[in-house]
Amino acid sequence: MNVALSQELEKRLAEKVERGEIQSADGLVEQAVAFYLDYEAGAMDDEEFRETHAAINEAREQSRAGQAIPAEQVFAELRAKRV
């Protein structure tokens, strides 16, 4: 399956790949879709959703402050919490 993104999203993802914040845009999109589908299917309760959302916001702030953590590490930590 191919998914079209807006030029703005493509640009932002490409910049993150160039900076080494994520390994690939494909991997990030796959994780985001899996997160959404898990939540929609009820595999994630509201508390888990809020915790994940808070972690994402924290990561954004850290990135803005120059303290970026690779996305793969963040997703691995989030997956570990769900086990």
Contacts in CASP RR format, 6 or more apart in sequence:
PFRMAT RR
TARGET T0000
AUTHOR 0000-0000-0000
METHOD contacts of the structure
MODEL  1
MNVALSQELEKRLAEKVERGEIQSADGLVEQAVAFYLDYEAGAMDDEEFR
ETHAAINEAREQSRAGQAIPAEQVFAELRAKRV
3 29 0 8 1.000
5 13 0 8 1.000
5 29 0 8 1.000
10 25 0 8 1.000
13 22 0 8 1.000
13 25 0 8 1.000
13 28 0 8 1.000
13 29 0 8 1.000
14 25 0 8 1.000
16 22 0 8 1.000
16 25 0 8 1.000
16 28 0 8 1.000
16 71 0 8 1.000
17 23 0 8 1.000
17 24 0 8 1.000
17 25 0 8 1.000
19 68 0 8 1.000
20 70 0 8 1.000
21 63 0 8 1.000
21 68 0 8 1.000
21 70 0 8 1.000
21 71 0 8 1.000
22 28 0 8 1.000
22 70 0 8 1.000
22 71 0 8 1.000
22 72 0 8 1.000
23 70 0 8 1.000
23 71 0 8 1.000
23 72 0 8 1.000
28 71 0 8 1.000
31 71 0 8 1.000
31 75 0 8 1.000
35 44 0 8 1.000
35 52 0 8 1.000
38 44 0 8 1.000
39 49 0 8 1.000
44 52 0 8 1.000
44 82 0 8 1.000
48 81 0 8 1.000
48 82 0 8 1.000
51 81 0 8 1.000
52 78 0 8 1.000
55 74 0 8 1.000
55 78 0 8 1.000
59 68 0 8 1.000
59 69 0 8 1.000
59 74 0 8 1.000
62 68 0 8 1.000
62 69 0 8 1.000
END
